[in-house]
Amino acid sequence: MPAPGRGDRSATPPGSLLTVRAPARSTLAYRNVARILRPLFMVITKRDWSGGETIPTDRGIIVAANHMTNVDPVTMAHFLWDSGFVPRILAKSSLFTIPVVGWALRRTHQIPVYRNTSAAGESLREATQALDDGECVVVFPEGTLTRDPDLWPMVGKTGVARLALASRAPVIPVAQWGAQDLLGRYSKVPHPIPPKLVTMRVGPAVDLDDLYDLPHDAATLREATERVMVAITTLLEGIRGEQAPAVRFDARRSSARPDDLGPDDKGTDDAGDVAPDEAAGTTDEARDGAGSAEAP
């Protein structure tokens, strides 16, 4: 029997054009959204997915992934849904006010991130509760689209560490590659023809056992965050067949702006705020520790 909140993973294999059995925890609204988006993405993408069957099904999990394009959350949701999970993705609160999009986000119980407000800690609390309830919470630790010129994962924000250390839920690293060919970084113009190959690779849970009982100070949070980013980057190196830069790109220490990117990379970061926040601090370290994304 599948665990609560998971579908029967012996049903139609991921990547089949046939309808997969909806995970047990899915709502009618979530299933209706999936009925619209899944067939579309089965047509406009090709899929090279592996490792979904290794994701734990007996507890709440944090899926942590790299973030290159605004379509990443949808391709990730497609992968997780077909793997038997109902993803709850942390997304910036402004998306919830957009007609149709906001309705879909609310009805599918995605988690809003309120940046630099008195409600900023609500996303962390809601995500922690979801994990306690055995759900699948998706976080993009970079907090916004990567600014790395070659789309490697950049320095992560510590929201994923706060969530992982507070909940002790396993952090499952996932690397994806190819969604940027469907929708370029910062682009608003998709390129669905011909279908684009989207690759997903799942790694083992990130080992954080030695950090749980330490003070959750800046050093501990940074160490946990970097372990997650290393795991994602290693998976992405395997997909791309090349080595990531020795020094991870740090947007806070770079003068690069979106205008410095290529012509397909300009636009707005509509899905940027996808890392858990806590209440906004008054110092640089507090703001950094919150894991909130930069403004587009």
C-alpha positions in Angstrom: 0.0 0.0 0.0 1.3 3.5 -0.8 2.1 5.7 2.2 -0.4 8.4 2.9 0.0 11.3 0.5 1.7 9.2 -2.1 0.3 7.5 -5.2 0.8 3.9 -6.3 4.2 4.1 -7.8 3.6 0.7 -9.5 1.1 2.5 -11.8 1.9 4.0 -15.2 5.7 4.6 -15.2 6.9 8.2 -15.2 7.2 9.5 -18.7 4.2 7.6 -20.1 1.6 9.7 -22.0 -1.1 7.7 -20.1 -2.5 9.4 -17.1 -0.8 8.4 -13.9 -2.8 7.5 -10.8 -3.1 10.7 -8.7 -1.4 10.6 -5.3 -3.8 9.9 -2.5 -3.3 13.3 -0.8 -4.1 15.3 -3.9 -7.1 17.5 -3.9 -9.7 17.7 -6.7 -8.3 21.2 -7.6 -4.7 19.7 -7.8 -5.9 16.9 -10.0 -7.7 19.3 -12.3 -4.5 21.4 -12.6 -2.5 18.3 -13.3 -5.0 17.3 -16.0 -4.3 20.5 -17.8 -0.6 20.9 -17.3 0.6 17.3 -17.5 -0.6 16.5 -21.0 0.9 19.8 -22.2 4.3 19.1 -20.7 4.2 15.5 -22.0 4.0 17.0 -25.5 6.5 19.9 -25.2 9.2 18.0 -23.3 11.1 14.8 -23.6 12.1 13.4 -20.2 15.2 11.7 -18.9 14.3 11.1 -15.3 15.9 8.9 -12.8 15.9 8.3 -9.0 12.3 9.2 -8.3 11.7 5.7 -6.9 14.4 6.2 -4.3 12.7 9.2 -2.6 11.4 8.2 0.8 7.7 7.7 1.1 7.4 7.0 4.9 7.9 10.6 6.1 7.8 14.3 5.2 10.6 15.2 2.8 12.3 18.4 1.6 13.1 18.4 -2.1 15.9 20.9 -2.8 16.7 21.7 -6.5 18.6 24.2 -8.6 16.7 27.1 -10.2 17.5 28.3 -13.7 14.2 29.5 -15.2 10.7 30.4 -14.2 9.3 27.1 -15.6 11.5 25.1 -13.2 8.7 24.8 -10.6 6.3 23.3 -13.2 8.9 20.7 -14.6 9.8 19.8 -11.0 6.1 19.4 -10.0 5.6 17.2 -13.1 8.5 15.0 -12.1 7.3 14.6 -8.5 3.7 14.1 -9.4 4.6 11.3 -11.8 6.9 9.9 -9.1 3.9 9.6 -6.7 4.2 12.9 -4.7 2.0 15.9 -4.2 4.6 18.8 -4.2 4.0 21.9 -2.1 6.4 24.5 -3.5 7.5 27.6 -1.7 6.7 30.6 -4.0 6.8 34.3 -3.6 3.6 35.8 -2.2 3.1 38.2 -5.1 2.4 35.2 -7.4 -0.7 34.4 -5.3 -2.3 37.7 -6.4 -2.1 37.0 -10.1 -5.5 36.0 -11.6 -5.7 32.3 -12.4 -2.2 31.6 -11.3 -3.0 32.7 -7.8 -6.1 30.6 -7.7 -4.2 27.6 -8.8 -1.5 28.2 -6.2 -4.0 28.6 -3.4 -6.2 25.6 -4.4 -3.1 23.3 -4.7 -1.9 24.6 -1.3 1.5 25.9 -2.4 3.3 27.9 0.3 3.6 31.7 0.0 6.8 33.4 1.0 6.4 36.9 2.4 9.7 38.6 2.0 10.8 41.3 4.5 7.5 41.6 6.3 6.2 40.7 9.7 4.6 37.6 8.2 7.9 36.4 6.8 8.1 33.5 9.3 4.8 32.1 8.3 6.3 30.2 5.3 8.7 28.4 7.5 6.0 27.5 10.0 3.6 26.3 7.3 6.4 24.3 5.6 7.4 22.7 8.9 3.8 21.7 9.6 3.5 20.2 6.1 6.6 18.1 6.8 5.2 17.0 10.2 2.1 15.9 8.3 4.2 13.7 6.0 4.1 16.0 2.9 6.6 16.8 0.1 7.9 20.4 0.4 9.9 21.8 -2.5 12.6 24.5 -2.0 14.9 26.2 -4.4 17.7 27.1 -2.0 19.2 29.8 -4.2 16.0 31.8 -3.5 15.9 33.2 -7.1 17.1 32.3 -10.5 20.8 31.6 -10.6 23.0 34.5 -11.6 25.8 32.3 -12.6 26.7 33.0 -16.3 26.7 29.3 -17.1 23.7 28.4 -15.0 25.5 26.5 -12.3 23.9 26.7 -8.8 25.1 29.8 -7.0 25.5 30.4 -3.2 22.3 29.2 -1.5 20.3 31.1 1.1 19.9 29.5 4.5 16.2 29.0 4.4 16.6 25.4 3.4 18.9 24.8 6.4 16.5 26.5 8.8 13.7 24.2 7.6 15.8 21.1 7.6 17.3 21.6 11.0 14.0 22.6 12.6 12.0 19.7 11.1 14.8 17.1 10.8 13.1 16.0 7.6 15.4 14.4 5.0 16.7 16.8 2.4 16.5 15.1 -1.0 18.7 16.9 -3.6 17.4 17.0 -7.2 19.3 18.5 -10.2 17.4 19.4 -13.3 18.7 20.5 -16.7 17.0 21.4 -19.9 14.0 23.4 -18.7 16.0 26.5 -19.6 15.8 25.5 -23.3 12.0 25.6 -22.9 12.0 29.0 -21.3 15.2 31.0 -21.1 16.4 32.5 -17.9 14.3 35.8 -17.4 12.6 35.2 -20.8 8.8 35.4 -21.2 8.8 33.7 -24.6 8.7 29.9 -24.4 10.2 27.7 -27.1 8.1 24.5 -27.1 8.9 23.4 -30.6 10.7 21.1 -31.0 10.1 19.3 -27.6 12.9 20.0 -25.1 14.8 17.3 -23.2 14.4 17.8 -19.4 16.7 15.7 -17.3 16.1 15.0 -13.6 18.5 13.3 -11.2 17.8 12.5 -7.6 20.6 12.0 -5.0 20.6 10.4 -1.6 19.5 12.5 1.4 22.0 15.1 2.5 23.7 14.1 5.7 23.0 16.7 8.4 22.9 14.4 11.4 25.9 16.0 13.1 24.3 19.5 12.8 20.9 18.8 14.4 21.9 19.3 18.0 24.3 22.2 17.4 23.2 25.8 17.9 21.4 27.0 14.8 23.7 29.9 14.4 25.1 31.4 11.2 28.0 29.0 11.0 25.7 25.9 11.3 23.2 27.3 8.9 25.9 28.1 6.3 27.4 24.6 6.7 24.0 22.9 6.2 23.2 25.1 3.2 26.5 24.4 1.5 26.1 20.7 1.9 22.8 20.9 0.1 24.3 23.0 -2.7 27.2 20.6 -3.1 24.9 17.7 -3.4 22.8 19.5 -6.1 25.8 20.7 -7.9 27.4 17.2 -8.0 24.3 15.8 -9.6 24.2 18.6 -12.1 27.9 17.9 -13.0 26.9 14.3 -13.8 24.1 15.5 -16.1 26.2 18.0 -17.9 29.3 16.0 -18.0 31.5 18.9 -16.9 32.8 20.3 -13.7 31.3 23.3 -11.9 33.4 26.3 -11.1 35.6 25.9 -8.0 34.2 29.0 -6.5 30.4 29.2 -6.3 28.9 32.4 -7.8 27.7 34.7 -5.0 25.1 37.3 -6.2 25.7 39.5 -3.1 29.3 40.0 -4.1 28.8 40.4 -7.9 28.1 43.5 -9.8 26.4 41.4 -12.6 22.9 42.5 -13.3 20.2 40.8 -15.5 21.1 43.3 -18.3 24.6 41.8 -18.4 23.1 38.5 -19.5 22.4 37.2 -23.0 19.4 38.4 -25.1 17.3 35.4 -24.1 18.0 36.0 -20.4 16.3 39.3 -20.0 13.0 39.8 -18.3 11.6 39.4 -14.8 12.2 36.7 -12.2 8.5 35.8 -11.7 9.2 32.7 -9.7 12.2 33.9 -7.8 11.1 33.8 -4.1 11.1 30.1 -3.4 13.1 29.8 -0.3 11.7 29.8 3.2 11.8 33.2 5.0 11.9 34.1 8.6 11.0 37.5 10.0 13.1 40.2 8.3 16.2 41.3 10.4 17.8 44.7 10.6 21.4 43.5 9.8 22.9 42.0 6.7 23.4 38.8 8.5 19.8 38.6 9.6 18.6 39.3 6.1 20.9 36.7 4.6 19.9 34.1 7.2 16.3 34.5 6.3 16.9 33.0 3.0 14.7 35.5 1.2 15.3 36.1 -2.5 16.5 39.3 -4.0 14.1 41.6 -5.8 14.1 41.0 -9.5 
